[in-house]
Amino acid sequence: MKIKSSSKKMRAKLKEWLKANRTTDIHEVKRRLDRSLVGYYNYYVTDNIKQVNNFKDKVKVFLIKYQF
């Protein structure tokens, strides 16, 4: 059984989290985001590499859009 992530859920959670942490120090946001992304990659990378790469690109876009 392959594990596939829901792009709508991922995008919504990321957007919500970034909005909630706009006032947080950028270094703290980056540390927290890096930890989350490593966990995400470790969980999904075997079956879902295309979606994982897509998610990585979305994270970059959202970080630029919601500049801290």
mmCIF file as Biopython writes it, N, C-alpha, C and O atoms, coordinates in Angstrom:
data_model
#
loop_
_atom_site.group_PDB
_atom_site.id
_atom_site.type_symbol
_atom_site.label_atom_id
_atom_site.label_alt_id
_atom_site.label_comp_id
_atom_site.label_asym_id
_atom_site.label_entity_id
_atom_site.label_seq_id
_atom_site.pdbx_PDB_ins_code
_atom_site.Cartn_x
_atom_site.Cartn_y
_atom_site.Cartn_z
_atom_site.occupancy
_atom_site.B_iso_or_equiv
_atom_site.auth_seq_id
_atom_site.auth_asym_id
_atom_site.pdbx_PDB_model_num
ATOM 1   N N  . MET A ? 1  ? 0.840  -1.176 0.000  1.0 0.0 1  A 1 
ATOM 2   C CA . MET A ? 1  ? 0.000  0.000  0.000  1.0 0.0 1  A 1 
ATOM 3   C C  . MET A ? 1  ? 0.891  1.247  0.000  1.0 0.0 1  A 1 
ATOM 4   O O  . MET A ? 1  ? 1.780  1.393  0.839  1.0 0.0 1  A 1 
ATOM 5   N N  . LYS A ? 2  ? 0.638  2.122  -0.940 1.0 0.0 2  A 1 
ATOM 6   C CA . LYS A ? 2  ? 1.436  3.339  -1.033 1.0 0.0 2  A 1 
ATOM 7   C C  . LYS A ? 2  ? 0.775  4.469  -0.254 1.0 0.0 2  A 1 
ATOM 8   O O  . LYS A ? 2  ? -0.449 4.555  -0.163 1.0 0.0 2  A 1 
ATOM 9   N N  . ILE A ? 3  ? 1.608  5.320  0.298  1.0 0.0 3  A 1 
ATOM 10  C CA . ILE A ? 3  ? 1.127  6.469  1.052  1.0 0.0 3  A 1 
ATOM 11  C C  . ILE A ? 3  ? 1.184  7.682  0.137  1.0 0.0 3  A 1 
ATOM 12  O O  . ILE A ? 3  ? 2.232  7.984  -0.434 1.0 0.0 3  A 1 
ATOM 13  N N  . LYS A ? 4  ? 0.071  8.374  -0.003 1.0 0.0 4  A 1 
ATOM 14  C CA . LYS A ? 4  ? 0.038  9.570  -0.822 1.0 0.0 4  A 1 
ATOM 15  C C  . LYS A ? 4  ? -0.515 10.721 0.013  1.0 0.0 4  A 1 
ATOM 16  O O  . LYS A ? 4  ? -1.527 10.573 0.697  1.0 0.0 4  A 1 
ATOM 17  N N  . SER A ? 5  ? 0.146  11.845 -0.048 1.0 0.0 5  A 1 
ATOM 18  C CA . SER A ? 5  ? -0.273 12.997 0.737  1.0 0.0 5  A 1 
ATOM 19  C C  . SER A ? 5  ? -1.311 13.810 -0.028 1.0 0.0 5  A 1 
ATOM 20  O O  . SER A ? 5  ? -1.317 13.836 -1.258 1.0 0.0 5  A 1 
ATOM 21  N N  . SER A ? 6  ? -2.175 14.462 0.712  1.0 0.0 6  A 1 
ATOM 22  C CA . SER A ? 6  ? -3.204 15.311 0.127  1.0 0.0 6  A 1 
ATOM 23  C C  . SER A ? 6  ? -2.637 16.718 -0.046 1.0 0.0 6  A 1 
ATOM 24  O O  . SER A ? 6  ? -2.295 17.380 0.934  1.0 0.0 6  A 1 
ATOM 25  N N  . SER A ? 7  ? -2.541 17.169 -1.291 1.0 0.0 7  A 1 
ATOM 26  C CA . SER A ? 7  ? -1.939 18.474 -1.542 1.0 0.0 7  A 1 
ATOM 27  C C  . SER A ? 7  ? -2.777 19.606 -0.962 1.0 0.0 7  A 1 
ATOM 28  O O  . SER A ? 7  ? -2.221 20.604 -0.502 1.0 0.0 7  A 1 
ATOM 29  N N  . LYS A ? 8  ? -4.097 19.474 -0.972 1.0 0.0 8  A 1 
ATOM 30  C CA . LYS A ? 8  ? -4.956 20.518 -0.405 1.0 0.0 8  A 1 
ATOM 31  C C  . LYS A ? 8  ? -4.727 20.658 1.097  1.0 0.0 8  A 1 
ATOM 32  O O  . LYS A ? 8  ? -4.626 21.769 1.617  1.0 0.0 8  A 1 
ATOM 33  N N  . LYS A ? 9  ? -4.646 19.532 1.782  1.0 0.0 9  A 1 
ATOM 34  C CA . LYS A ? 9  ? -4.426 19.575 3.233  1.0 0.0 9  A 1 
ATOM 35  C C  . LYS A ? 9  ? -3.051 20.137 3.560  1.0 0.0 9  A 1 
ATOM 36  O O  . LYS A ? 9  ? -2.907 20.934 4.487  1.0 0.0 9  A 1 
ATOM 37  N N  . MET A ? 10 ? -2.039 19.723 2.797  1.0 0.0 10 A 1 
ATOM 38  C CA . MET A ? 10 ? -0.679 20.211 3.041  1.0 0.0 10 A 1 
ATOM 39  C C  . MET A ? 10 ? -0.603 21.722 2.856  1.0 0.0 10 A 1 
ATOM 40  O O  . MET A ? 10 ? -0.053 22.436 3.694  1.0 0.0 10 A 1 
ATOM 41  N N  . ARG A ? 11 ? -1.155 22.189 1.762  1.0 0.0 11 A 1 
ATOM 42  C CA . ARG A ? 11 ? -1.106 23.618 1.452  1.0 0.0 11 A 1 
ATOM 43  C C  . ARG A ? 11 ? -1.835 24.426 2.524  1.0 0.0 11 A 1 
ATOM 44  O O  . ARG A ? 11 ? -1.333 25.453 2.981  1.0 0.0 11 A 1 
ATOM 45  N N  . ALA A ? 12 ? -3.005 23.964 2.918  1.0 0.0 12 A 1 
ATOM 46  C CA . ALA A ? 12 ? -3.798 24.675 3.923  1.0 0.0 12 A 1 
ATOM 47  C C  . ALA A ? 12 ? -3.073 24.738 5.265  1.0 0.0 12 A 1 
ATOM 48  O O  . ALA A ? 12 ? -3.042 25.783 5.915  1.0 0.0 12 A 1 
ATOM 49  N N  . LYS A ? 13 ? -2.494 23.618 5.672  1.0 0.0 13 A 1 
ATOM 50  C CA . LYS A ? 13 ? -1.768 23.608 6.949  1.0 0.0 13 A 1 
ATOM 51  C C  . LYS A ? 13 ? -0.549 24.513 6.918  1.0 0.0 13 A 1 
ATOM 52  O O  . LYS A ? 13 ? -0.279 25.240 7.875  1.0 0.0 13 A 1 
ATOM 53  N N  . LEU A ? 14 ? 0.183  24.467 5.821  1.0 0.0 14 A 1 
ATOM 54  C CA . LEU A ? 14 ? 1.374  25.305 5.684  1.0 0.0 14 A 1 
ATOM 55  C C  . LEU A ? 14 ? 1.001  26.783 5.726  1.0 0.0 14 A 1 
ATOM 56  O O  . LEU A ? 14 ? 1.630  27.572 6.432  1.0 0.0 14 A 1 
ATOM 57  N N  . LYS A ? 15 ? -0.013 27.145 4.974  1.0 0.0 15 A 1 
ATOM 58  C CA . LYS A ? 15 ? -0.466 28.534 4.927  1.0 0.0 15 A 1 
ATOM 59  C C  . LYS A ? 15 ? -0.905 29.010 6.313  1.0 0.0 15 A 1 
ATOM 60  O O  . LYS A ? 15 ? -0.541 30.101 6.753  1.0 0.0 15 A 1 
ATOM 61  N N  . GLU A ? 16 ? -1.683 28.183 6.985  1.0 0.0 16 A 1 
ATOM 62  C CA . GLU A ? 16 ? -2.176 28.507 8.325  1.0 0.0 16 A 1 
ATOM 63  C C  . GLU A ? 16 ? -1.015 28.670 9.305  1.0 0.0 16 A 1 
ATOM 64  O O  . GLU A ? 16 ? -0.999 29.610 10.100 1.0 0.0 16 A 1 
ATOM 65  N N  . TRP A ? 17 ? -0.050 27.760 9.247  1.0 0.0 17 A 1 
ATOM 66  C CA . TRP A ? 17 ? 1.073  27.811 10.166 1.0 0.0 17 A 1 
ATOM 67  C C  . TRP A ? 17 ? 1.934  29.048 9.922  1.0 0.0 17 A 1 
ATOM 68  O O  . TRP A ? 17 ? 2.360  29.706 10.872 1.0 0.0 17 A 1 
ATOM 69  N N  . LEU A ? 18 ? 2.190  29.366 8.657  1.0 0.0 18 A 1 
ATOM 70  C CA . LEU A ? 18 ? 3.003  30.542 8.344  1.0 0.0 18 A 1 
ATOM 71  C C  . LEU A ? 18 ? 2.312  31.833 8.771  1.0 0.0 18 A 1 
ATOM 72  O O  . LEU A ? 18 ? 2.964  32.743 9.283  1.0 0.0 18 A 1 
ATOM 73  N N  . LYS A ? 19 ? 1.016  31.917 8.569  1.0 0.0 19 A 1 
ATOM 74  C CA . LYS A ? 19 ? 0.273  33.103 8.997  1.0 0.0 19 A 1 
ATOM 75  C C  . LYS A ? 19 ? 0.317  33.250 10.507 1.0 0.0 19 A 1 
ATOM 76  O O  . LYS A ? 19 ? 0.476  34.359 11.017 1.0 0.0 19 A 1 
ATOM 77  N N  . ALA A ? 20 ? 0.181  32.162 11.215 1.0 0.0 20 A 1 
ATOM 78  C CA . ALA A ? 20 ? 0.179  32.194 12.676 1.0 0.0 20 A 1 
ATOM 79  C C  . ALA A ? 20 ? 1.551  32.566 13.239 1.0 0.0 20 A 1 
ATOM 80  O O  . ALA A ? 20 ? 1.641  33.084 14.352 1.0 0.0 20 A 1 
ATOM 81  N N  . ASN A ? 21 ? 2.606  32.309 12.491 1.0 0.0 21 A 1 
ATOM 82  C CA . ASN A ? 21 ? 3.962  32.549 12.982 1.0 0.0 21 A 1 
ATOM 83  C C  . ASN A ? 21 ? 4.661  33.712 12.301 1.0 0.0 21 A 1 
ATOM 84  O O  . ASN A ? 21 ? 5.890  33.782 12.303 1.0 0.0 21 A 1 
ATOM 85  N N  . ARG A ? 22 ? 3.903  34.617 11.724 1.0 0.0 22 A 1 
ATOM 86  C CA . ARG A ? 22 ? 4.493  35.775 11.033 1.0 0.0 22 A 1 
ATOM 87  C C  . ARG A ? 22 ? 5.339  36.642 11.946 1.0 0.0 22 A 1 
ATOM 88  O O  . ARG A ? 22 ? 6.353  37.194 11.518 1.0 0.0 22 A 1 
ATOM 89  N N  . THR A ? 23 ? 4.937  36.765 13.176 1.0 0.0 23 A 1 
ATOM 90  C CA . THR A ? 23 ? 5.650  37.662 14.093 1.0 0.0 23 A 1 
ATOM 91  C C  . THR A ? 23 ? 6.795  36.964 14.824 1.0 0.0 23 A 1 
ATOM 92  O O  . THR A ? 23 ? 7.547  37.604 15.559 1.0 0.0 23 A 1 
ATOM 93  N N  . THR A ? 24 ? 6.924  35.686 14.627 1.0 0.0 24 A 1 
ATOM 94  C CA . THR A ? 24 ? 7.997  34.918 15.257 1.0 0.0 24 A 1 
ATOM 95  C C  . THR A ? 24 ? 9.318  35.227 14.556 1.0 0.0 24 A 1 
ATOM 96  O O  . THR A ? 24 ? 9.344  35.531 13.364 1.0 0.0 24 A 1 
ATOM 97  N N  . ASP A ? 25 ? 10.394 35.145 15.297 1.0 0.0 25 A 1 
ATOM 98  C CA . ASP A ? 25 ? 11.730 35.361 14.744 1.0 0.0 25 A 1 
ATOM 99  C C  . ASP A ? 25 ? 11.967 34.427 13.558 1.0 0.0 25 A 1 
ATOM 100 O O  . ASP A ? 25 ? 11.658 33.238 13.635 1.0 0.0 25 A 1 
ATOM 101 N N  . ILE A ? 26 ? 12.506 34.952 12.477 1.0 0.0 26 A 1 
ATOM 102 C CA . ILE A ? 26 ? 12.701 34.188 11.244 1.0 0.0 26 A 1 
ATOM 103 C C  . ILE A ? 26 ? 13.584 32.967 11.461 1.0 0.0 26 A 1 
ATOM 104 O O  . ILE A ? 26 ? 13.370 31.933 10.828 1.0 0.0 26 A 1 
ATOM 105 N N  . HIS A ? 27 ? 14.564 33.070 12.337 1.0 0.0 27 A 1 
ATOM 106 C CA . HIS A ? 27 ? 15.451 31.933 12.606 1.0 0.0 27 A 1 
ATOM 107 C C  . HIS A ? 27 ? 14.691 30.807 13.299 1.0 0.0 27 A 1 
ATOM 108 O O  . HIS A ? 27 ? 14.915 29.631 13.012 1.0 0.0 27 A 1 
ATOM 109 N N  . GLU A ? 28 ? 13.805 31.166 14.198 1.0 0.0 28 A 1 
ATOM 110 C CA . GLU A ? 28 ? 12.987 30.165 14.887 1.0 0.0 28 A 1 
ATOM 111 C C  . GLU A ? 28 ? 12.016 29.505 13.909 1.0 0.0 28 A 1 
ATOM 112 O O  . GLU A ? 28 ? 11.799 28.295 13.967 1.0 0.0 28 A 1 
ATOM 113 N N  . VAL A ? 29 ? 11.437 30.293 13.019 1.0 0.0 29 A 1 
ATOM 114 C CA . VAL A ? 29 ? 10.517 29.752 12.013 1.0 0.0 29 A 1 
ATOM 115 C C  . VAL A ? 29 ? 11.266 28.774 11.114 1.0 0.0 29 A 1 
ATOM 116 O O  . VAL A ? 29 ? 10.758 27.695 10.810 1.0 0.0 29 A 1 
ATOM 117 N N  . LYS A ? 30 ? 12.455 29.143 10.693 1.0 0.0 30 A 1 
ATOM 118 C CA . LYS A ? 30 ? 13.244 28.272 9.817  1.0 0.0 30 A 1 
ATOM 119 C C  . LYS A ? 30 ? 13.619 26.973 10.514 1.0 0.0 30 A 1 
ATOM 120 O O  . LYS A ? 30 ? 13.529 25.903 9.911  1.0 0.0 30 A 1 
ATOM 121 N N  . ARG A ? 31 ? 14.040 27.047 11.778 1.0 0.0 31 A 1 
ATOM 122 C CA . ARG A ? 31 ? 14.383 25.830 12.524 1.0 0.0 31 A 1 
ATOM 123 C C  . ARG A ? 31 ? 13.179 24.895 12.634 1.0 0.0 31 A 1 
ATOM 124 O O  . ARG A ? 31 ? 13.289 23.690 12.409 1.0 0.0 31 A 1 
ATOM 125 N N  . ARG A ? 32 ? 12.038 25.467 12.980 1.0 0.0 32 A 1 
ATOM 126 C CA . ARG A ? 32 ? 10.816 24.661 13.140 1.0 0.0 32 A 1 
ATOM 127 C C  . ARG A ? 32 ? 10.375 24.057 11.812 1.0 0.0 32 A 1 
ATOM 128 O O  . ARG A ? 32 ? 9.986  22.891 11.750 1.0 0.0 32 A 1 
ATOM 129 N N  . LEU A ? 33 ? 10.439 24.849 10.761 1.0 0.0 33 A 1 
ATOM 130 C CA . LEU A ? 33 ? 10.046 24.389 9.434  1.0 0.0 33 A 1 
ATOM 131 C C  . LEU A ? 33 ? 10.996 23.295 8.935  1.0 0.0 33 A 1 
ATOM 132 O O  . LEU A ? 33 ? 10.549 22.313 8.342  1.0 0.0 33 A 1 
ATOM 133 N N  . ASP A ? 34 ? 12.287 23.456 9.169  1.0 0.0 34 A 1 
ATOM 134 C CA . ASP A ? 34 ? 13.259 22.437 8.768  1.0 0.0 34 A 1 
ATOM 135 C C  . ASP A ? 34 ? 12.980 21.103 9.449  1.0 0.0 34 A 1 
ATOM 136 O O  . ASP A ? 34 ? 13.035 20.053 8.809  1.0 0.0 34 A 1 
ATOM 137 N N  . ARG A ? 35 ? 12.680 21.142 10.754 1.0 0.0 35 A 1 
ATOM 138 C CA . ARG A ? 35 ? 12.368 19.902 11.483 1.0 0.0 35 A 1 
ATOM 139 C C  . ARG A ? 35 ? 11.133 19.230 10.905 1.0 0.0 35 A 1 
ATOM 140 O O  . ARG A ? 35 ? 11.103 18.012 10.728 1.0 0.0 35 A 1 
ATOM 141 N N  . SER A ? 36 ? 10.113 20.032 10.612 1.0 0.0 36 A 1 
ATOM 142 C CA . SER A ? 36 ? 8.876  19.486 10.061 1.0 0.0 36 A 1 
ATOM 143 C C  . SER A ? 36 ? 9.090  18.893 8.681  1.0 0.0 36 A 1 
ATOM 144 O O  . SER A ? 36 ? 8.562  17.826 8.369  1.0 0.0 36 A 1 
ATOM 145 N N  . LEU A ? 37 ? 9.868  19.587 7.852  1.0 0.0 37 A 1 
ATOM 146 C CA . LEU A ? 37 ? 10.107 19.109 6.492  1.0 0.0 37 A 1 
ATOM 147 C C  . LEU A ? 37 ? 10.920 17.817 6.480  1.0 0.0 37 A 1 
ATOM 148 O O  . LEU A ? 37 ? 10.652 16.927 5.673  1.0 0.0 37 A 1 
ATOM 149 N N  . VAL A ? 38 ? 11.907 17.705 7.361  1.0 0.0 38 A 1 
ATOM 150 C CA . VAL A ? 38 ? 12.689 16.477 7.440  1.0 0.0 38 A 1 
ATOM 151 C C  . VAL A ? 38 ? 11.784 15.301 7.798  1.0 0.0 38 A 1 
ATOM 152 O O  . VAL A ? 38 ? 11.893 14.230 7.201  1.0 0.0 38 A 1 
ATOM 153 N N  . GLY A ? 39 ? 10.912 15.492 8.746  1.0 0.0 39 A 1 
ATOM 154 C CA . GLY A ? 39 ? 9.961  14.439 9.117  1.0 0.0 39 A 1 
ATOM 155 C C  . GLY A ? 39 ? 9.040  14.090 7.967  1.0 0.0 39 A 1 
ATOM 156 O O  . GLY A ? 39 ? 8.765  12.918 7.712  1.0 0.0 39 A 1 
ATOM 157 N N  . TYR A ? 40 ? 8.569  15.101 7.280  1.0 0.0 40 A 1 
ATOM 158 C CA . TYR A ? 40 ? 7.680  14.899 6.131  1.0 0.0 40 A 1 
ATOM 159 C C  . TYR A ? 40 ? 8.393  14.123 5.031  1.0 0.0 40 A 1 
ATOM 160 O O  . TYR A ? 40 ? 7.838  13.174 4.478  1.0 0.0 40 A 1 
ATOM 161 N N  . TYR A ? 41 ? 9.612  14.521 4.716  1.0 0.0 41 A 1 
ATOM 162 C CA . TYR A ? 41 ? 10.384 13.839 3.669  1.0 0.0 41 A 1 
ATOM 163 C C  . TYR A ? 41 ? 10.645 12.380 4.057  1.0 0.0 41 A 1 
ATOM 164 O O  . TYR A ? 41 ? 10.503 11.480 3.229  1.0 0.0 41 A 1 
ATOM 165 N N  . ASN A ? 42 ? 11.021 12.153 5.300  1.0 0.0 42 A 1 
ATOM 166 C CA . ASN A ? 42 ? 11.304 10.786 5.743  1.0 0.0 42 A 1 
ATOM 167 C C  . ASN A ? 42 ? 10.070 9.895  5.663  1.0 0.0 42 A 1 
ATOM 168 O O  . ASN A ? 42 ? 10.183 8.704  5.370  1.0 0.0 42 A 1 
ATOM 169 N N  . TYR A ? 43 ? 8.917  10.449 5.916  1.0 0.0 43 A 1 
ATOM 170 C CA . TYR A ? 43 ? 7.687  9.664  5.909  1.0 0.0 43 A 1 
ATOM 171 C C  . TYR A ? 43 ? 7.200  9.376  4.491  1.0 0.0 43 A 1 
ATOM 172 O O  . TYR A ? 43 ? 6.779  8.258  4.194  1.0 0.0 43 A 1 
ATOM 173 N N  . TYR A ? 44 ? 7.255  10.381 3.613  1.0 0.0 44 A 1 
ATOM 174 C CA . TYR A ? 44 ? 6.639  10.255 2.307  1.0 0.0 44 A 1 
ATOM 175 C C  . TYR A ? 44 ? 7.586  9.955  1.146  1.0 0.0 44 A 1 
ATOM 176 O O  . TYR A ? 44 ? 7.115  9.561  0.079  1.0 0.0 44 A 1 
ATOM 177 N N  . VAL A ? 45 ? 8.864  10.120 1.303  1.0 0.0 45 A 1 
ATOM 178 C CA . VAL A ? 45 ? 9.769  10.098 0.156  1.0 0.0 45 A 1 
ATOM 179 C C  . VAL A ? 45 ? 9.797  8.764  -0.601 1.0 0.0 45 A 1 
ATOM 180 O O  . VAL A ? 45 ? 10.024 8.775  -1.811 1.0 0.0 45 A 1 
ATOM 181 N N  . THR A ? 46 ? 9.585  7.659  0.029  1.0 0.0 46 A 1 
ATOM 182 C CA . THR A ? 46 ? 9.705  6.380  -0.657 1.0 0.0 46 A 1 
ATOM 183 C C  . THR A ? 46 ? 8.639  6.175  -1.726 1.0 0.0 46 A 1 
ATOM 184 O O  . THR A ? 46 ? 8.940  5.653  -2.799 1.0 0.0 46 A 1 
ATOM 185 N N  . ASP A ? 47 ? 7.410  6.573  -1.458 1.0 0.0 47 A 1 
ATOM 186 C CA . ASP A ? 47 ? 6.315  6.318  -2.388 1.0 0.0 47 A 1 
ATOM 187 C C  . ASP A ? 47 ? 5.856  7.551  -3.146 1.0 0.0 47 A 1 
ATOM 188 O O  . ASP A ? 47 ? 5.085  7.444  -4.099 1.0 0.0 47 A 1 
ATOM 189 N N  . ASN A ? 48 ? 6.315  8.697  -2.738 1.0 0.0 48 A 1 
ATOM 190 C CA . ASN A ? 48 ? 5.651  9.919  -3.165 1.0 0.0 48 A 1 
ATOM 191 C C  . ASN A ? 48 ? 6.631  11.035 -3.533 1.0 0.0 48 A 1 
ATOM 192 O O  . ASN A ? 48 ? 6.397  12.189 -3.175 1.0 0.0 48 A 1 
ATOM 193 N N  . ILE A ? 49 ? 7.693  10.730 -4.220 1.0 0.0 49 A 1 
ATOM 194 C CA . ILE A ? 49 ? 8.765  11.705 -4.452 1.0 0.0 49 A 1 
ATOM 195 C C  . ILE A ? 49 ? 8.286  12.924 -5.229 1.0 0.0 49 A 1 
ATOM 196 O O  . ILE A ? 49 ? 8.720  14.041 -4.945 1.0 0.0 49 A 1 
ATOM 197 N N  . LYS A ? 50 ? 7.408  12.735 -6.193 1.0 0.0 50 A 1 
ATOM 198 C CA . LYS A ? 50 ? 6.921  13.868 -6.991 1.0 0.0 50 A 1 
ATOM 199 C C  . LYS A ? 50 ? 6.150  14.852 -6.103 1.0 0.0 50 A 1 
ATOM 200 O O  . LYS A ? 50 ? 6.343  16.064 -6.205 1.0 0.0 50 A 1 
ATOM 201 N N  . GLN A ? 51 ? 5.296  14.341 -5.250 1.0 0.0 51 A 1 
ATOM 202 C CA . GLN A ? 51 ? 4.507  15.175 -4.347 1.0 0.0 51 A 1 
ATOM 203 C C  . GLN A ? 51 ? 5.406  15.866 -3.323 1.0 0.0 51 A 1 
ATOM 204 O O  . GLN A ? 51 ? 5.162  17.018 -2.963 1.0 0.0 51 A 1 
ATOM 205 N N  . VAL A ? 52 ? 6.427  15.181 -2.857 1.0 0.0 52 A 1 
ATOM 206 C CA . VAL A ? 52 ? 7.362  15.768 -1.886 1.0 0.0 52 A 1 
ATOM 207 C C  . VAL A ? 52 ? 8.110  16.941 -2.514 1.0 0.0 52 A 1 
ATOM 208 O O  . VAL A ? 52 ? 8.264  17.984 -1.879 1.0 0.0 52 A 1 
ATOM 209 N N  . ASN A ? 53 ? 8.569  16.783 -3.739 1.0 0.0 53 A 1 
ATOM 210 C CA . ASN A ? 53 ? 9.259  17.875 -4.424 1.0 0.0 53 A 1 
ATOM 211 C C  . ASN A ? 53 ? 8.323  19.047 -4.681 1.0 0.0 53 A 1 
ATOM 212 O O  . ASN A ? 53 ? 8.728  20.206 -4.586 1.0 0.0 53 A 1 
ATOM 213 N N  . ASN A ? 54 ? 7.087  18.745 -5.002 1.0 0.0 54 A 1 
ATOM 214 C CA . ASN A ? 54 ? 6.067  19.774 -5.175 1.0 0.0 54 A 1 
ATOM 215 C C  . ASN A ? 54 ? 5.879  20.562 -3.879 1.0 0.0 54 A 1 
ATOM 216 O O  . ASN A ? 54 ? 5.798  21.790 -3.887 1.0 0.0 54 A 1 
ATOM 217 N N  . PHE A ? 55 ? 5.813  19.831 -2.772 1.0 0.0 55 A 1 
ATOM 218 C CA . PHE A ? 55 ? 5.623  20.453 -1.465 1.0 0.0 55 A 1 
ATOM 219 C C  . PHE A ? 55 ? 6.792  21.368 -1.127 1.0 0.0 55 A 1 
ATOM 220 O O  . PHE A ? 55 ? 6.597  22.465 -0.603 1.0 0.0 55 A 1 
ATOM 221 N N  . LYS A ? 56 ? 8.007  20.916 -1.426 1.0 0.0 56 A 1 
ATOM 222 C CA . LYS A ? 56 ? 9.205  21.727 -1.162 1.0 0.0 56 A 1 
ATOM 223 C C  . LYS A ? 56 ? 9.126  23.055 -1.928 1.0 0.0 56 A 1 
ATOM 224 O O  . LYS A ? 56 ? 9.467  24.109 -1.390 1.0 0.0 56 A 1 
ATOM 225 N N  . ASP A ? 57 ? 8.677  22.994 -3.177 1.0 0.0 57 A 1 
ATOM 226 C CA . ASP A ? 57 ? 8.532  24.208 -3.977 1.0 0.0 57 A 1 
ATOM 227 C C  . ASP A ? 57 ? 7.459  25.133 -3.397 1.0 0.0 57 A 1 
ATOM 228 O O  . ASP A ? 57 ? 7.625  26.353 -3.387 1.0 0.0 57 A 1 
ATOM 229 N N  . LYS A ? 58 ? 6.367  24.552 -2.918 1.0 0.0 58 A 1 
ATOM 230 C CA . LYS A ? 58 ? 5.288  25.352 -2.315 1.0 0.0 58 A 1 
ATOM 231 C C  . LYS A ? 58 ? 5.783  26.062 -1.053 1.0 0.0 58 A 1 
ATOM 232 O O  . LYS A ? 58 ? 5.426  27.213 -0.801 1.0 0.0 58 A 1 
ATOM 233 N N  . VAL A ? 59 ? 6.594  25.379 -0.276 1.0 0.0 59 A 1 
ATOM 234 C CA . VAL A ? 59 ? 7.139  25.984 0.947  1.0 0.0 59 A 1 
ATOM 235 C C  . VAL A ? 59 ? 7.956  27.217 0.591  1.0 0.0 59 A 1 
ATOM 236 O O  . VAL A ? 59 ? 7.827  28.257 1.237  1.0 0.0 59 A 1 
ATOM 237 N N  . LYS A ? 60 ? 8.791  27.108 -0.427 1.0 0.0 60 A 1 
ATOM 238 C CA . LYS A ? 60 ? 9.597  28.250 -0.853 1.0 0.0 60 A 1 
ATOM 239 C C  . LYS A ? 60 ? 8.717  29.419 -1.283 1.0 0.0 60 A 1 
ATOM 240 O O  . LYS A ? 60 ? 8.978  30.566 -0.918 1.0 0.0 60 A 1 
ATOM 241 N N  . VAL A ? 61 ? 7.684  29.131 -2.054 1.0 0.0 61 A 1 
ATOM 242 C CA . VAL A ? 61 ? 6.772  30.177 -2.533 1.0 0.0 61 A 1 
ATOM 243 C C  . VAL A ? 61 ? 6.075  30.859 -1.360 1.0 0.0 61 A 1 
ATOM 244 O O  . VAL A ? 61 ? 6.004  32.086 -1.301 1.0 0.0 61 A 1 
ATOM 245 N N  . PHE A ? 62 ? 5.561  30.058 -0.425 1.0 0.0 62 A 1 
ATOM 246 C CA . PHE A ? 62 ? 4.862  30.634 0.722  1.0 0.0 62 A 1 
ATOM 247 C C  . PHE A ? 62 ? 5.780  31.448 1.603  1.0 0.0 62 A 1 
ATOM 248 O O  . PHE A ? 62 ? 5.368  32.481 2.131  1.0 0.0 62 A 1 
ATOM 249 N N  . LEU A ? 63 ? 7.025  31.007 1.778  1.0 0.0 63 A 1 
ATOM 250 C CA . LEU A ? 63 ? 7.968  31.783 2.588  1.0 0.0 63 A 1 
ATOM 251 C C  . LEU A ? 63 ? 8.258  33.138 1.954  1.0 0.0 63 A 1 
ATOM 252 O O  . LEU A ? 63 ? 8.392  34.144 2.652  1.0 0.0 63 A 1 
ATOM 253 N N  . ILE A ? 64 ? 8.353  33.158 0.646  1.0 0.0 64 A 1 
ATOM 254 C CA . ILE A ? 64 ? 8.574  34.442 -0.041 1.0 0.0 64 A 1 
ATOM 255 C C  . ILE A ? 64 ? 7.331  35.308 0.049  1.0 0.0 64 A 1 
ATOM 256 O O  . ILE A ? 64 ? 7.419  36.513 0.288  1.0 0.0 64 A 1 
ATOM 257 N N  . LYS A ? 65 ? 6.168  34.689 -0.145 1.0 0.0 65 A 1 
ATOM 258 C CA . LYS A ? 65 ? 4.913  35.438 -0.126 1.0 0.0 65 A 1 
ATOM 259 C C  . LYS A ? 65 ? 4.645  36.047 1.253  1.0 0.0 65 A 1 
ATOM 260 O O  . LYS A ? 65 ? 4.247  37.207 1.360  1.0 0.0 65 A 1 
ATOM 261 N N  . TYR A ? 66 ? 4.864  35.264 2.294  1.0 0.0 66 A 1 
ATOM 262 C CA . TYR A ? 66 ? 4.627  35.745 3.660  1.0 0.0 66 A 1 
ATOM 263 C C  . TYR A ? 66 ? 5.930  36.147 4.299  1.0 0.0 66 A 1 
ATOM 264 O O  . TYR A ? 66 ? 6.282  35.660 5.373  1.0 0.0 66 A 1 
ATOM 265 N N  . GLN A ? 67 ? 6.643  37.030 3.646  1.0 0.0 67 A 1 
ATOM 266 C CA . GLN A ? 67 ? 7.956  37.436 4.135  1.0 0.0 67 A 1 
ATOM 267 C C  . GLN A ? 67 ? 7.869  37.868 5.591  1.0 0.0 67 A 1 
ATOM 268 O O  . GLN A ? 67 ? 6.983  38.611 6.013  1.0 0.0 67 A 1 
ATOM 269 N N  . PHE A ? 68 ? 8.816  37.371 6.309  1.0 0.0 68 A 1 
ATOM 270 C CA . PHE A ? 68 ? 8.843  37.645 7.747  1.0 0.0 68 A 1 
ATOM 271 C C  . PHE A ? 68 ? 9.632  38.872 8.027  1.0 0.0 68 A 1 
ATOM 272 O O  . PHE A ? 68 ? 9.769  39.267 9.185  1.0 0.0 68 A 1 
#
